[in-house]
Amino acid sequence: MVKIGTRIALAATLAALLYPAAIQAGEAEQAEYCRDDVIRLCASSIPDRGRIIRCMKAQRVSLSAGCRAIFDEQMNAPDGSRPSSAH
């Protein structure tokens, strides 16, 4: 089992890797929705952002509904960021 401190560190790393731009409205929500999925499904890919994204794409059907919705939004956005209409 992963210790609480380790989970917090992984979550912070995940947030920084998945959302490297300056902190903006909605990014904390994105990290919140996907943190557990990345730890559960793609922990071996941390801290490599590209590997995490590839893993999440490969594990898409196993993502939680909230994470999958946000992940799909980002993957469908022209620049890979969350569309402003979703804020």
For each residue, the residues with C-beta under 8 A, 3 or more apart:
1:
2: 6 7 10 39
3: 6 7
4: 7 8
5: 8 9
6: 2 3 9 10
7: 2 3 4 10 11 39
8: 4 5 11 12
9: 5 6 12 13
10: 2 6 7 13 14 35 38 39 43 46
11: 7 8 14 15 31 35 39
12: 8 9 15 16
13: 9 10 16 17 46 47
14: 10 11 17 18 31 34 35 38 39 46 52
15: 11 12 18 19 27 28 31 35
16: 12 13 19 20
17: 13 14 20 46 47 48 49 52
18: 14 15 30 31 34 38 49 52 53
19: 15 16 27 30 31
20: 16 17 49
21: 24 27 81
22:
23: 27 28
24: 21 27
25: 87
26: 29 30 82 86 87
27: 15 19 21 23 24 30 31 82
28: 15 23 31 32
29: 26 32 33 70
30: 18 19 26 27 33 34 70 74 82
31: 11 14 15 18 19 27 28 34 35
32: 28 29 35
33: 29 30 37 64 66 67 69 70
34: 14 18 30 31 37 38 56 63 64 67 70 71
35: 10 11 14 15 31 32 38 39
36: 39 40 64
37: 33 34 40 41 42 56 59 62 63 64 67
38: 10 14 18 34 35 41 42 43 45 46 52 55 56
39: 2 7 10 11 14 35 36 42 43
40: 36 37 43
41: 37 38 55 56 59 62 63
42: 37 38 39 45 46 51 52 55 56 59
43: 10 38 39 40 46
44:
45: 38 42 48 51 52 54 55
46: 10 13 14 17 38 42 43 52
47: 13 17
48: 17 45 51 52
49: 17 18 20 52 53
50: 53 54
51: 42 45 48 54 55
52: 14 17 18 38 42 45 46 48 49 55 56
53: 18 49 50 56 57
54: 45 50 51 57 58
55: 38 41 42 45 51 52 58 59
56: 34 37 38 41 42 52 53 59 60 63 71
57: 53 54 60 75
58: 54 55
59: 37 41 42 55 56 62 63
60: 56 57 63 68 71
61:
62: 37 41 59
63: 34 37 41 56 59 60 67 68 71
64: 33 34 36 37 67 68
65: 68 69
66: 33 69 70
67: 33 34 37 63 64 70 71
68: 60 63 64 65 71 72
69: 33 65 66 72 73
70: 29 30 33 34 66 67 73 74 82
71: 34 56 60 63 67 68 74 75
72: 68 69 75 76
73: 69 70 76 77 82 83 86
74: 30 70 71 77 80 81 82
75: 57 71 72 80
76: 72 73
77: 73 74 80 81 82 83
78:
79:
80: 74 75 77
81: 21 74 77
82: 26 27 30 70 73 74 77 86 87
83: 73 77 86
84: 87
85:
86: 26 73 82 83
87: 25 26 82 84
